[in-house]
Amino acid sequence: MKIFWSFLNRALIAGVLTLSALAFASSKSHTTTVIIENMKFTPAEFEVKKGETIVWINKDLVPHTVTSNDKSFDSKIIDPGKSWQLKNSKVGTYAYKCLLHPTMLGSLVVK
Amino acid sequence: MEIKMNTLKLAHLTFLSLIAVSFSASAHAEEAKATGPSDPQIAAIVVTANAVDIDAGKAAKAKTKNKEIKKFAEQMITDHSAVNKSAVELVTKLKVTPEENDTSRALKKGGDDNLASLKKLKGKEFDKAYVEHEVAYHQAVLDAIDQTLIPSAQNGELKALLVKVRPAIEAHLEHAKQIQTSIR
C-alpha cells in the first residue's frame, strides 16, 4: 500500500511538472496570425510581445509581400496559399506594406 | 502630333464606351440574371479581360523607361496571370467551357486596338497613354463585375471567385490613379 501511494505521489508530481512545463512553453510560443486576403492585411494593426511569433498567411488570389517601411523585415514574395513567419525581438512600431500593391498597409507594435 | 494625339484619344474613348455598353446588360440584378451573360460566357469574359491586361502590361514593360510604370506593368502581368490561373482551375473543376461572346470579342478587339495605338507612341506620351488606359480599363472592369458579372453568375463558386477578384481590380485601379497623378 505504502508503495502504491508513493508511486501515486510521484506520478502526480510528474504530471504537475509536465503541465507546468507545457503551460510555460505555450506562453512563450504564442503566435499572432495575420490573414492576407481581398488585398488587405487582417488585422491591419496589432500589438505583440517581444519574442512572439507573427504568421502572415496569403489567402488571396495574387502574390503579396510583407515589407516594413524601415526595411527591417521583408518577406519577399509570398505566393497564394503560402505563409511567412516573423519573430521580432526589437521593441518598436513598424509600419509595413505590400511592395507589390501600394494600397495594402499595416502596422505592428512590438512591446 | 496634336491632331494624331486627339485621334488616338477619340479611338481610346470610343473603345471604352463600346466596352461599357457591351458590359451593361441592366442596372437591376434580376434583369441582369435574365439578360446577362451565362456562366460559360462569364468565364470567357474573365479570361479575356485578364489576357488583355497581361498583353498591355507586356507592351509597357518592354517600352517604358519609367521605373514606377515598369513595376506596375509587371504587377499587372503577375496578378492577372494569377487570377486567370484560379479562373481556369475553377472552370475546369466545374466542367464549364468558356464561350466566346460579343463582350469577350469586344474586349479582345479593344485590347488589340489599344496595343496598336500604344505602338505608335514613345517616351512620356506612351507612359501617359498606357496609364490613362489602365485607369479607364480597370474602372470599366470593376463596373462590369458589380453590375453584370456578379449579378449574372449562376454557379456559387464562380460568383465567389468574382467577388474575390474584385478587390484586386479595385487595388489596381487605385494604383493606376496614383501613378497617373504622379506623372502629370
Interface residues (C-beta under 8 A of the other chain):
Chain A: N38 M39 K40 D60 L61 V62 P63 P80 L100 H101 P102 T103 M104
Chain B: Q75 T78 D79 A82 V83 S86 K164 V165 P167 A168 E170 A171 E174 H175 Q178
